C-alpha cells in the first residue's frame, strides 16, 4: 500500500491540530492537500480538502503499489 486518502473540511486547520498532537505532517503539492504519517512511519495518509463536508473526516481512497511479477 502506498497511502490512504481522506477528506477534511479545512486542511490547514486539521494539520495544525495534528502537528500539536505531535504527528508528522508534510505539505502537499497543491492547495488543499497535505500528508500525515503514523508515529511508526508505516502508513502515509493523504489529506484532501472538501469544504462542503459536514463531518470532521471522511474516507476517500487507498492507493496500492504492486511490484512487477517475475518474468
N, CA, C, O and CB atoms as a CASP TS submission, in Angstrom:
PFRMAT TS
TARGET T0000
AUTHOR 0000-0000-0000
METHOD Language model
MODEL 1
PARENT N/A
ATOM      1  N   UNK     1       0.852  -1.167   0.000  1.00  0.00           N
ATOM      2  CA  UNK     1       0.000   0.000   0.000  1.00  0.00           C
ATOM      3  C   UNK     1       0.899   1.232   0.000  1.00  0.00           C
ATOM      4  O   UNK     1       1.875   1.307   0.747  1.00  0.00           O
ATOM      5  CB  UNK     1      -0.970  -0.003   1.224  1.00  0.00           C
ATOM      6  N   UNK     2       0.557   2.179  -0.839  1.00  0.00           N
ATOM      7  CA  UNK     2       1.308   3.429  -0.879  1.00  0.00           C
ATOM      8  C   UNK     2       0.771   4.428   0.135  1.00  0.00           C
ATOM      9  O   UNK     2       1.526   4.962   0.947  1.00  0.00           O
ATOM     10  CB  UNK     2       1.263   4.031  -2.279  1.00  0.00           C
ATOM     11  N   UNK     3      -0.542   4.681   0.089  1.00  0.00           N
ATOM     12  CA  UNK     3      -1.142   5.599   1.062  1.00  0.00           C
ATOM     13  C   UNK     3      -2.656   5.444   1.095  1.00  0.00           C
ATOM     14  O   UNK     3      -3.259   4.826   0.217  1.00  0.00           O
ATOM     15  CB  UNK     3      -0.770   7.050   0.733  1.00  0.00           C
ATOM     16  N   UNK     4      -3.258   6.031   2.147  1.00  0.00           N
ATOM     17  CA  UNK     4      -4.706   6.091   2.317  1.00  0.00           C
ATOM     18  C   UNK     4      -5.105   7.559   2.191  1.00  0.00           C
ATOM     19  O   UNK     4      -4.369   8.438   2.640  1.00  0.00           O
ATOM     20  CB  UNK     4      -5.163   5.478   3.707  1.00  0.00           C
ATOM     21  N   UNK     5      -6.252   7.833   1.589  1.00  0.00           N
ATOM     22  CA  UNK     5      -6.685   9.216   1.428  1.00  0.00           C
ATOM     23  C   UNK     5      -7.977   9.516   2.176  1.00  0.00           C
ATOM     24  O   UNK     5      -8.903   8.705   2.202  1.00  0.00           O
ATOM     25  CB  UNK     5      -6.862   9.529  -0.032  1.00  0.00           C
ATOM     26  N   UNK     6      -8.019  10.692   2.778  1.00  0.00           N
ATOM     27  CA  UNK     6      -9.201  11.162   3.500  1.00  0.00           C
ATOM     28  C   UNK     6      -9.501  12.601   3.116  1.00  0.00           C
ATOM     29  O   UNK     6      -8.608  13.347   2.715  1.00  0.00           O
ATOM     30  CB  UNK     6      -8.999  11.041   5.026  1.00  0.00           C
ATOM     31  N   UNK     7     -10.767  12.986   3.244  1.00  0.00           N
ATOM     32  CA  UNK     7     -11.199  14.374   3.094  1.00  0.00           C
ATOM     33  C   UNK     7     -11.407  14.995   4.467  1.00  0.00           C
ATOM     34  O   UNK     7     -11.850  14.326   5.401  1.00  0.00           O
ATOM     35  CB  UNK     7     -12.496  14.463   2.254  1.00  0.00           C
ATOM     36  N   UNK     8     -11.088  16.266   4.580  1.00  0.00           N
ATOM     37  CA  UNK     8     -11.428  17.079   5.751  1.00  0.00           C
ATOM     38  C   UNK     8     -11.995  18.401   5.238  1.00  0.00           C
ATOM     39  O   UNK     8     -11.714  18.785   4.103  1.00  0.00           O
ATOM     40  CB  UNK     8     -10.169  17.315   6.688  1.00  0.00           C
ATOM     41  N   UNK     9     -12.790  19.107   6.053  1.00  0.00           N
ATOM     42  CA  UNK     9     -13.367  20.375   5.595  1.00  0.00           C
ATOM     43  C   UNK     9     -12.337  21.505   5.447  1.00  0.00           C
ATOM     44  O   UNK     9     -12.529  22.417   4.643  1.00  0.00           O
ATOM     45  CB  UNK     9     -14.443  20.809   6.557  1.00  0.00           C
ATOM     46  N   UNK    10     -11.241  21.444   6.226  1.00  0.00           N
ATOM     47  CA  UNK    10     -10.250  22.515   6.213  1.00  0.00           C
ATOM     48  C   UNK    10      -8.864  21.910   6.481  1.00  0.00           C
ATOM     49  O   UNK    10      -8.559  21.539   7.614  1.00  0.00           O
ATOM     50  CB  UNK    10     -10.599  23.617   7.275  1.00  0.00           C
ATOM     51  N   UNK    11      -8.041  21.812   5.455  1.00  0.00           N
ATOM     52  CA  UNK    11      -6.730  21.169   5.606  1.00  0.00           C
ATOM     53  C   UNK    11      -5.824  21.932   6.573  1.00  0.00           C
ATOM     54  O   UNK    11      -5.285  21.307   7.487  1.00  0.00           O
ATOM     55  CB  UNK    11      -6.045  21.052   4.247  1.00  0.00           C
ATOM     56  N   UNK    12      -5.623  23.258   6.426  1.00  0.00           N
ATOM     57  CA  UNK    12      -4.722  23.942   7.366  1.00  0.00           C
ATOM     58  C   UNK    12      -5.132  23.790   8.832  1.00  0.00           C
ATOM     59  O   UNK    12      -4.278  23.601   9.699  1.00  0.00           O
ATOM     60  CB  UNK    12      -4.658  25.408   7.025  1.00  0.00           C
ATOM     61  N   UNK    13      -6.430  23.870   9.109  1.00  0.00           N
ATOM     62  CA  UNK    13      -6.924  23.716  10.477  1.00  0.00           C
ATOM     63  C   UNK    13      -6.638  22.306  11.009  1.00  0.00           C
ATOM     64  O   UNK    13      -6.212  22.143  12.152  1.00  0.00           O
ATOM     65  CB  UNK    13      -8.436  24.009  10.535  1.00  0.00           C
ATOM     66  N   UNK    14      -6.871  21.306  10.183  1.00  0.00           N
ATOM     67  CA  UNK    14      -6.620  19.916  10.592  1.00  0.00           C
ATOM     68  C   UNK    14      -5.136  19.670  10.820  1.00  0.00           C
ATOM     69  O   UNK    14      -4.755  19.032  11.802  1.00  0.00           O
ATOM     70  CB  UNK    14      -7.152  18.939   9.534  1.00  0.00           C
ATOM     71  N   UNK    15      -4.293  20.173   9.919  1.00  0.00           N
ATOM     72  CA  UNK    15      -2.845  19.985  10.052  1.00  0.00           C
ATOM     73  C   UNK    15      -2.344  20.637  11.339  1.00  0.00           C
ATOM     74  O   UNK    15      -1.491  20.074  12.024  1.00  0.00           O
ATOM     75  CB  UNK    15      -2.101  20.571   8.827  1.00  0.00           C
ATOM     76  N   UNK    16      -2.860  21.806  11.669  1.00  0.00           N
ATOM     77  CA  UNK    16      -2.466  22.488  12.914  1.00  0.00           C
ATOM     78  C   UNK    16      -2.758  21.602  14.126  1.00  0.00           C
ATOM     79  O   UNK    16      -1.933  21.493  15.033  1.00  0.00           O
ATOM     80  CB  UNK    16      -3.208  23.844  13.053  1.00  0.00           C
ATOM     81  N   UNK    17      -3.924  20.974  14.140  1.00  0.00           N
ATOM     82  CA  UNK    17      -4.285  20.084  15.248  1.00  0.00           C
ATOM     83  C   UNK    17      -3.364  18.866  15.307  1.00  0.00           C
ATOM     84  O   UNK    17      -2.918  18.475  16.386  1.00  0.00           O
ATOM     85  CB  UNK    17      -5.744  19.629  15.111  1.00  0.00           C
ATOM     86  N   UNK    18      -3.080  18.270  14.154  1.00  0.00           N
ATOM     87  CA  UNK    18      -2.236  17.072  14.121  1.00  0.00           C
ATOM     88  C   UNK    18      -0.800  17.384  14.516  1.00  0.00           C
ATOM     89  O   UNK    18      -0.159  16.590  15.204  1.00  0.00           O
ATOM     90  CB  UNK    18      -2.264  16.444  12.733  1.00  0.00           C
ATOM     91  N   UNK    19      -0.287  18.544  14.083  1.00  0.00           N
ATOM     92  CA  UNK    19       1.061  18.954  14.497  1.00  0.00           C
ATOM     93  C   UNK    19       1.109  19.134  16.016  1.00  0.00           C
ATOM     94  O   UNK    19       2.059  18.694  16.665  1.00  0.00           O
ATOM     95  CB  UNK    19       1.481  20.272  13.780  1.00  0.00           C
ATOM     96  N   UNK    20       0.095  19.775  16.579  1.00  0.00           N
ATOM     97  CA  UNK    20       0.025  19.990  18.029  1.00  0.00           C
ATOM     98  C   UNK    20      -0.012  18.669  18.789  1.00  0.00           C
ATOM     99  O   UNK    20       0.453  18.586  19.926  1.00  0.00           O
ATOM    100  CB  UNK    20      -1.205  20.828  18.384  1.00  0.00           C
ATOM    101  N   UNK    21      -0.569  17.638  18.155  1.00  0.00           N
ATOM    102  CA  UNK    21      -0.628  16.307  18.772  1.00  0.00           C
ATOM    103  C   UNK    21       0.671  15.532  18.563  1.00  0.00           C
ATOM    104  O   UNK    21       0.800  14.401  19.031  1.00  0.00           O
ATOM    105  CB  UNK    21      -1.805  15.510  18.201  1.00  0.00           C
ATOM    106  N   UNK    22       1.638  16.137  17.861  1.00  0.00           N
ATOM    107  CA  UNK    22       2.938  15.503  17.676  1.00  0.00           C
ATOM    108  C   UNK    22       3.050  14.611  16.457  1.00  0.00           C
ATOM    109  O   UNK    22       4.030  13.878  16.317  1.00  0.00           O
ATOM    110  CB  UNK    22       3.262  14.713  18.865  1.00  0.00           C
ATOM    111  N   UNK    23       2.057  14.657  15.562  1.00  0.00           N
ATOM    112  CA  UNK    23       2.129  13.826  14.360  1.00  0.00           C
ATOM    113  C   UNK    23       3.004  14.483  13.297  1.00  0.00           C
ATOM    114  O   UNK    23       3.081  15.709  13.210  1.00  0.00           O
ATOM    115  CB  UNK    23       0.722  13.567  13.802  1.00  0.00           C
ATOM    116  N   UNK    24       3.652  13.663  12.502  1.00  0.00           N
ATOM    117  CA  UNK    24       4.490  14.145  11.410  1.00  0.00           C
ATOM    118  C   UNK    24       3.594  14.539  10.246  1.00  0.00           C
ATOM    119  O   UNK    24       2.819  13.716   9.758  1.00  0.00           O
ATOM    120  CB  UNK    24       5.528  13.068  10.976  1.00  0.00           C
ATOM    121  N   UNK    25       3.690  15.785   9.795  1.00  0.00           N
ATOM    122  CA  UNK    25       2.893  16.263   8.669  1.00  0.00           C
ATOM    123  C   UNK    25       3.828  16.821   7.606  1.00  0.00           C
ATOM    124  O   UNK    25       4.956  17.217   7.900  1.00  0.00           O
ATOM    125  CB  UNK    25       1.865  17.341   9.125  1.00  0.00           C
ATOM    126  N   UNK    26       3.353  16.847   6.386  1.00  0.00           N
ATOM    127  CA  UNK    26       4.099  17.472   5.293  1.00  0.00           C
ATOM    128  C   UNK    26       3.111  18.102   4.327  1.00  0.00           C
ATOM    129  O   UNK    26       2.008  17.588   4.140  1.00  0.00           O
ATOM    130  CB  UNK    26       5.006  16.438   4.562  1.00  0.00           C
ATOM    131  N   UNK    27       3.501  19.214   3.710  1.00  0.00           N
ATOM    132  CA  UNK    27       2.586  19.864   2.777  1.00  0.00           C
ATOM    133  C   UNK    27       2.396  19.025   1.518  1.00  0.00           C
ATOM    134  O   UNK    27       3.267  18.240   1.140  1.00  0.00           O
ATOM    135  CB  UNK    27       3.103  21.255   2.410  1.00  0.00           C
ATOM    136  N   UNK    28       1.265  19.200   0.886  1.00  0.00           N
ATOM    137  CA  UNK    28       1.018  18.540  -0.387  1.00  0.00           C
ATOM    138  C   UNK    28       1.630  19.333  -1.519  1.00  0.00           C
ATOM    139  O   UNK    28       2.268  20.362  -1.297  1.00  0.00           O
ATOM    140  CB  UNK    28      -0.479  18.353  -0.620  1.00  0.00           C
ATOM    141  N   UNK    29       1.437  18.859  -2.718  1.00  0.00           N
ATOM    142  CA  UNK    29       1.982  19.537  -3.892  1.00  0.00           C
ATOM    143  C   UNK    29       1.011  20.563  -4.463  1.00  0.00           C
ATOM    144  O   UNK    29       1.338  21.269  -5.417  1.00  0.00           O
ATOM    145  CB  UNK    29       2.340  18.522  -4.959  1.00  0.00           C
ATOM    146  N   UNK    30      -0.184  20.644  -3.879  1.00  0.00           N
ATOM    147  CA  UNK    30      -1.173  21.610  -4.351  1.00  0.00           C
ATOM    148  C   UNK    30      -1.969  22.129  -3.151  1.00  0.00           C
ATOM    149  O   UNK    30      -1.917  21.560  -2.060  1.00  0.00           O
ATOM    150  CB  UNK    30      -2.124  20.968  -5.416  1.00  0.00           C
ATOM    151  N   UNK    31      -2.693  23.203  -3.372  1.00  0.00           N
ATOM    152  CA  UNK    31      -3.532  23.766  -2.301  1.00  0.00           C
ATOM    153  C   UNK    31      -4.587  22.748  -1.901  1.00  0.00           C
ATOM    154  O   UNK    31      -5.101  22.014  -2.746  1.00  0.00           O
ATOM    155  CB  UNK    31      -4.205  25.099  -2.753  1.00  0.00           C
ATOM    156  N   UNK    32      -4.907  22.702  -0.629  1.00  0.00           N
ATOM    157  CA  UNK    32      -5.929  21.785  -0.147  1.00  0.00           C
ATOM    158  C   UNK    32      -5.463  20.349  -0.042  1.00  0.00           C
ATOM    159  O   UNK    32      -6.274  19.424  -0.076  1.00  0.00           O
ATOM    160  CB  UNK    32      -7.109  21.847  -1.036  1.00  0.00           C
ATOM    161  N   UNK    33      -4.154  20.156   0.087  1.00  0.00           N
ATOM    162  CA  UNK    33      -3.595  18.798   0.194  1.00  0.00           C
ATOM    163  C   UNK    33      -2.468  18.807   1.220  1.00  0.00           C
ATOM    164  O   UNK    33      -1.698  19.764   1.299  1.00  0.00           O
ATOM    165  CB  UNK    33      -3.075  18.287  -1.194  1.00  0.00           C
ATOM    166  N   UNK    34      -2.376  17.745   1.999  1.00  0.00           N
ATOM    167  CA  UNK    34      -1.290  17.562   2.965  1.00  0.00           C
ATOM    168  C   UNK    34      -1.134  16.069   3.207  1.00  0.00           C
ATOM    169  O   UNK    34      -1.948  15.266   2.750  1.00  0.00           O
ATOM    170  CB  UNK    34      -1.573  18.330   4.309  1.00  0.00           C
ATOM    171  N   UNK    35      -0.082  15.705   3.930  1.00  0.00           N
ATOM    172  CA  UNK    35       0.155  14.308   4.283  1.00  0.00           C
ATOM    173  C   UNK    35       0.447  14.205   5.769  1.00  0.00           C
ATOM    174  O   UNK    35       1.074  15.087   6.357  1.00  0.00           O
ATOM    175  CB  UNK    35       1.319  13.714   3.456  1.00  0.00           C
ATOM    176  N   UNK    36      -0.013  13.124   6.361  1.00  0.00           N
ATOM    177  CA  UNK    36       0.263  12.789   7.752  1.00  0.00           C
ATOM    178  C   UNK    36       0.843  11.382   7.748  1.00  0.00           C
ATOM    179  O   UNK    36       0.375  10.512   7.014  1.00  0.00           O
ATOM    180  CB  UNK    36      -1.036  12.889   8.658  1.00  0.00           C
ATOM    181  N   UNK    37       1.861  11.165   8.567  1.00  0.00           N
ATOM    182  CA  UNK    37       2.457   9.834   8.682  1.00  0.00           C
ATOM    183  C   UNK    37       2.224   9.319  10.092  1.00  0.00           C
ATOM    184  O   UNK    37       2.374  10.064  11.060  1.00  0.00           O
ATOM    185  CB  UNK    37       3.980   9.862   8.345  1.00  0.00           C
ATOM    186  N   UNK    38       1.858   8.055  10.214  1.00  0.00           N
ATOM    187  CA  UNK    38       1.622   7.478  11.534  1.00  0.00           C
ATOM    188  C   UNK    38       2.917   7.492  12.347  1.00  0.00           C
ATOM    189  O   UNK    38       4.006   7.499  11.774  1.00  0.00           O
ATOM    190  CB  UNK    38       1.071   6.035  11.411  1.00  0.00           C
ATOM    191  N   UNK    39       2.805   7.497  13.678  1.00  0.00           N
ATOM    192  CA  UNK    39       4.004   7.564  14.521  1.00  0.00           C
ATOM    193  C   UNK    39       5.034   6.467  14.239  1.00  0.00           C
ATOM    194  O   UNK    39       6.229   6.686  14.436  1.00  0.00           O
ATOM    195  CB  UNK    39       3.599   7.492  15.961  1.00  0.00           C
ATOM    196  N   UNK    40       4.598   5.306  13.786  1.00  0.00           N
ATOM    197  CA  UNK    40       5.541   4.221  13.491  1.00  0.00           C
ATOM    198  C   UNK    40       6.076   4.285  12.057  1.00  0.00           C
ATOM    199  O   UNK    40       6.805   3.389  11.630  1.00  0.00           O
ATOM    200  CB  UNK    40       4.869   2.875  13.725  1.00  0.00           C
ATOM    201  N   UNK    41       5.721   5.332  11.317  1.00  0.00           N
ATOM    202  CA  UNK    41       6.145   5.536   9.922  1.00  0.00           C
ATOM    203  C   UNK    41       5.698   4.425   8.974  1.00  0.00           C
ATOM    204  O   UNK    41       6.297   4.240   7.914  1.00  0.00           O
ATOM    205  CB  UNK    41       7.644   5.655   9.864  1.00  0.00           C
ATOM    206  N   UNK    42       4.662   3.690   9.341  1.00  0.00           N
ATOM    207  CA  UNK    42       4.199   2.591   8.487  1.00  0.00           C
ATOM    208  C   UNK    42       3.119   3.000   7.497  1.00  0.00           C
ATOM    209  O   UNK    42       2.973   2.378   6.445  1.00  0.00           O
ATOM    210  CB  UNK    42       3.683   1.474   9.339  1.00  0.00           C
ATOM    211  N   UNK    43       2.356   4.047   7.827  1.00  0.00           N
ATOM    212  CA  UNK    43       1.247   4.437   6.960  1.00  0.00           C
ATOM    213  C   UNK    43       1.334   5.931   6.647  1.00  0.00           C
ATOM    214  O   UNK    43       1.468   6.761   7.546  1.00  0.00           O
ATOM    215  CB  UNK    43      -0.113   4.097   7.622  1.00  0.00           C
ATOM    216  N   UNK    44       1.254   6.254   5.365  1.00  0.00           N
ATOM    217  CA  UNK    44       1.206   7.641   4.913  1.00  0.00           C
ATOM    218  C   UNK    44      -0.249   7.933   4.550  1.00  0.00           C
ATOM    219  O   UNK    44      -0.894   7.151   3.852  1.00  0.00           O
ATOM    220  CB  UNK    44       2.182   7.898   3.683  1.00  0.00           C
ATOM    221  N   UNK    45      -0.755   9.062   5.031  1.00  0.00           N
ATOM    222  CA  UNK    45      -2.157   9.417   4.841  1.00  0.00           C
ATOM    223  C   UNK    45      -2.240  10.730   4.068  1.00  0.00           C
ATOM    224  O   UNK    45      -1.720  11.757   4.504  1.00  0.00           O
ATOM    225  CB  UNK    45      -2.893   9.530   6.207  1.00  0.00           C
ATOM    226  N   UNK    46      -2.898  10.680   2.920  1.00  0.00           N
ATOM    227  CA  UNK    46      -3.119  11.890   2.128  1.00  0.00           C
ATOM    228  C   UNK    46      -4.384  12.561   2.644  1.00  0.00           C
ATOM    229  O   UNK    46      -5.408  11.908   2.840  1.00  0.00           O
ATOM    230  CB  UNK    46      -3.234  11.565   0.594  1.00  0.00           C
ATOM    231  N   UNK    47      -4.306  13.864   2.860  1.00  0.00           N
ATOM    232  CA  UNK    47      -5.437  14.645   3.328  1.00  0.00           C
ATOM    233  C   UNK    47      -5.813  15.624   2.227  1.00  0.00           C
ATOM    234  O   UNK    47      -4.978  16.392   1.749  1.00  0.00           O
ATOM    235  CB  UNK    47      -5.107  15.388   4.663  1.00  0.00           C
ATOM    236  N   UNK    48      -7.071  15.587   1.832  1.00  0.00           N
ATOM    237  CA  UNK    48      -7.587  16.478   0.796  1.00  0.00           C
ATOM    238  C   UNK    48      -8.719  17.313   1.371  1.00  0.00           C
ATOM    239  O   UNK    48      -9.455  16.864   2.249  1.00  0.00           O
ATOM    240  CB  UNK    48      -8.070  15.675  -0.441  1.00  0.00           C
ATOM    241  N   UNK    49      -8.848  18.530   0.867  1.00  0.00           N
ATOM    242  CA  UNK    49      -9.879  19.424   1.393  1.00  0.00           C
ATOM    243  C   UNK    49     -11.168  19.320   0.585  1.00  0.00           C
ATOM    244  O   UNK    49     -11.155  19.340  -0.646  1.00  0.00           O
ATOM    245  CB  UNK    49      -9.378  20.870   1.396  1.00  0.00           C
ATOM    246  N   UNK    50     -12.276  19.209   1.306  1.00  0.00           N
ATOM    247  CA  UNK    50     -13.617  19.252   0.724  1.00  0.00           C
ATOM    248  C   UNK    50     -14.433  20.163   1.634  1.00  0.00           C
ATOM    249  O   UNK    50     -14.926  19.726   2.674  1.00  0.00           O
ATOM    250  CB  UNK    50     -14.269  17.797   0.593  1.00  0.00           C
ATOM    251  N   UNK    51     -14.573  21.416   1.248  1.00  0.00           N
ATOM    252  CA  UNK    51     -15.207  22.409   2.120  1.00  0.00           C
ATOM    253  C   UNK    51     -16.689  22.162   2.351  1.00  0.00           C
ATOM    254  O   UNK    51     -17.270  22.739   3.271  1.00  0.00           O
ATOM    255  CB  UNK    51     -15.024  23.774   1.541  1.00  0.00           C
ATOM    256  N   UNK    52     -17.316  21.314   1.534  1.00  0.00           N
ATOM    257  CA  UNK    52     -18.740  21.024   1.733  1.00  0.00           C
ATOM    258  C   UNK    52     -18.975  19.856   2.688  1.00  0.00           C
ATOM    259  O   UNK    52     -20.122  19.493   2.948  1.00  0.00           O
ATOM    260  CB  UNK    52     -19.395  20.726   0.399  1.00  0.00           C
ATOM    261  N   UNK    53     -17.911  19.270   3.207  1.00  0.00           N
ATOM    262  CA  UNK    53     -18.019  18.132   4.121  1.00  0.00           C
ATOM    263  C   UNK    53     -18.735  18.545   5.400  1.00  0.00           C
ATOM    264  O   UNK    53     -18.472  19.622   5.934  1.00  0.00           O
ATOM    265  CB  UNK    53     -16.626  17.562   4.450  1.00  0.00           C
ATOM    266  N   UNK    54     -19.633  17.704   5.893  1.00  0.00           N
ATOM    267  CA  UNK    54     -20.383  18.018   7.116  1.00  0.00           C
ATOM    268  C   UNK    54     -19.946  17.168   8.304  1.00  0.00           C
ATOM    269  O   UNK    54     -20.556  17.232   9.371  1.00  0.00           O
ATOM    270  CB  UNK    54     -21.869  17.824   6.877  1.00  0.00           C
ATOM    271  N   UNK    55     -18.891  16.371   8.125  1.00  0.00           N
ATOM    272  CA  UNK    55     -18.306  15.563   9.193  1.00  0.00           C
ATOM    273  C   UNK    55     -16.832  15.945   9.310  1.00  0.00           C
ATOM    274  O   UNK    55     -16.283  16.516   8.368  1.00  0.00           O
ATOM    275  CB  UNK    55     -18.479  14.019   8.912  1.00  0.00           C
ATOM    276  N   UNK    56     -16.172  15.651  10.430  1.00  0.00           N
ATOM    277  CA  UNK    56     -14.780  16.061  10.609  1.00  0.00           C
ATOM    278  C   UNK    56     -13.787  15.427   9.625  1.00  0.00           C
ATOM    279  O   UNK    56     -12.804  16.058   9.238  1.00  0.00           O
ATOM    280  CB  UNK    56     -14.357  15.735  11.993  1.00  0.00           C
ATOM    281  N   UNK    57     -14.053  14.174   9.223  1.00  0.00           N
ATOM    282  CA  UNK    57     -13.141  13.485   8.310  1.00  0.00           C
ATOM    283  C   UNK    57     -13.923  12.378   7.597  1.00  0.00           C
ATOM    284  O   UNK    57     -14.826  11.770   8.172  1.00  0.00           O
ATOM    285  CB  UNK    57     -11.897  12.898   9.078  1.00  0.00           C
ATOM    286  N   UNK    58     -13.560  12.130   6.338  1.00  0.00           N
ATOM    287  CA  UNK    58     -14.274  11.145   5.538  1.00  0.00           C
ATOM    288  C   UNK    58     -13.283  10.387   4.657  1.00  0.00           C
ATOM    289  O   UNK    58     -12.408  10.993   4.038  1.00  0.00           O
ATOM    290  CB  UNK    58     -15.369  11.824   4.676  1.00  0.00           C
ATOM    291  N   UNK    59     -13.421   9.063   4.601  1.00  0.00           N
ATOM    292  CA  UNK    59     -12.564   8.224   3.771  1.00  0.00           C
ATOM    293  C   UNK    59     -12.743   8.569   2.291  1.00  0.00           C
ATOM    294  O   UNK    59     -13.854   8.861   1.847  1.00  0.00           O
ATOM    295  CB  UNK    59     -12.870   6.735   4.016  1.00  0.00           C
ATOM    296  N   UNK    60     -11.640   8.532   1.527  1.00  0.00           N
ATOM    297  CA  UNK    60     -11.712   8.770   0.089  1.00  0.00           C
ATOM    298  C   UNK    60     -11.139   7.618  -0.740  1.00  0.00           C
ATOM    299  O   UNK    60     -11.814   7.115  -1.638  1.00  0.00           O
ATOM    300  CB  UNK    60     -10.983  10.042  -0.249  1.00  0.00           C
ATOM    301  N   UNK    61      -9.902   7.194  -0.453  1.00  0.00           N
ATOM    302  CA  UNK    61      -9.292   6.187  -1.319  1.00  0.00           C
ATOM    303  C   UNK    61      -8.112   5.479  -0.663  1.00  0.00           C
ATOM    304  O   UNK    61      -7.615   5.894   0.384  1.00  0.00           O
ATOM    305  CB  UNK    61      -8.843   6.826  -2.605  1.00  0.00           C
ATOM    306  N   UNK    62      -7.678   4.396  -1.311  1.00  0.00           N
ATOM    307  CA  UNK    62      -6.439   3.689  -0.972  1.00  0.00           C
ATOM    308  C   UNK    62      -5.671   3.508  -2.274  1.00  0.00           C
ATOM    309  O   UNK    62      -6.243   3.083  -3.278  1.00  0.00           O
ATOM    310  CB  UNK    62      -6.723   2.295  -0.261  1.00  0.00           C
ATOM    311  N   UNK    63      -4.391   3.824  -2.265  1.00  0.00           N
ATOM    312  CA  UNK    63      -3.539   3.579  -3.435  1.00  0.00           C
ATOM    313  C   UNK    63      -2.603   2.419  -3.119  1.00  0.00           C
ATOM    314  O   UNK    63      -1.853   2.455  -2.144  1.00  0.00           O
ATOM    315  CB  UNK    63      -2.725   4.861  -3.828  1.00  0.00           C
ATOM    316  N   UNK    64      -2.660   1.404  -3.949  1.00  0.00           N
ATOM    317  CA  UNK    64      -1.759   0.263  -3.823  1.00  0.00           C
ATOM    318  C   UNK    64      -0.657   0.376  -4.872  1.00  0.00           C
ATOM    319  O   UNK    64      -0.914   0.789  -6.003  1.00  0.00           O
ATOM    320  CB  UNK    64      -2.534  -1.078  -3.977  1.00  0.00           C
ATOM    321  N   UNK    65       0.542   0.018  -4.509  1.00  0.00           N
ATOM    322  CA  UNK    65       1.649  -0.075  -5.445  1.00  0.00           C
ATOM    323  C   UNK    65       2.132  -1.511  -5.390  1.00  0.00           C
ATOM    324  O   UNK    65       2.549  -1.993  -4.337  1.00  0.00           O
ATOM    325  CB  UNK    65       2.803   0.948  -5.107  1.00  0.00           C
ATOM    326  N   UNK    66       2.077  -2.178  -6.499  1.00  0.00           N
ATOM    327  CA  UNK    66       2.491  -3.570  -6.535  1.00  0.00           C
ATOM    328  C   UNK    66       3.731  -3.714  -7.407  1.00  0.00           C
ATOM    329  O   UNK    66       3.949  -2.940  -8.339  1.00  0.00           O
ATOM    330  CB  UNK    66       1.352  -4.468  -7.054  1.00  0.00           C
ATOM    331  N   UNK    67       4.518  -4.697  -7.092  1.00  0.00           N
ATOM    332  CA  UNK    67       5.721  -4.932  -7.879  1.00  0.00           C
ATOM    333  C   UNK    67       5.365  -5.718  -9.131  1.00  0.00           C
ATOM    334  O   UNK    67       4.338  -6.394  -9.191  1.00  0.00           O
ATOM    335  CB  UNK    67       6.787  -5.682  -7.050  1.00  0.00           C
ATOM    336  N   UNK    68       6.218  -5.616 -10.108  1.00  0.00           N
ATOM    337  CA  UNK    68       6.043  -6.394 -11.334  1.00  0.00           C
ATOM    338  C   UNK    68       6.221  -7.869 -11.019  1.00  0.00           C
ATOM    339  O   UNK    68       7.125  -8.229 -10.266  1.00  0.00           O
ATOM    340  CB  UNK    68       7.044  -5.944 -12.432  1.00  0.00           C
ATOM    341  N   UNK    69       5.384  -8.729 -11.575  1.00  0.00           N
ATOM    342  CA  UNK    69       5.590 -10.161 -11.334  1.00  0.00           C
ATOM    343  C   UNK    69       6.884 -10.627 -12.007  1.00  0.00           C
ATOM    344  O   UNK    69       7.291 -10.068 -13.025  1.00  0.00           O
ATOM    345  CB  UNK    69       4.381 -10.986 -11.856  1.00  0.00           C
ATOM    346  N   UNK    70       7.519 -11.639 -11.445  1.00  0.00           N
ATOM    347  CA  UNK    70       8.759 -12.122 -12.056  1.00  0.00           C
ATOM    348  C   UNK    70       8.490 -12.655 -13.467  1.00  0.00           C
ATOM    349  O   UNK    70       7.423 -13.203 -13.746  1.00  0.00           O
ATOM    350  CB  UNK    70       9.401 -13.224 -11.180  1.00  0.00           C
ATOM    351  N   UNK    71       9.464 -12.486 -14.334  1.00  0.00           N
ATOM    352  CA  UNK    71       9.318 -12.958 -15.734  1.00  0.00           C
ATOM    353  C   UNK    71       9.479 -14.449 -15.841  1.00  0.00           C
ATOM    354  O   UNK    71       9.387 -15.004 -16.936  1.00  0.00           O
ATOM    355  CB  UNK    71      10.334 -12.280 -16.643  1.00  0.00           C
TER
END
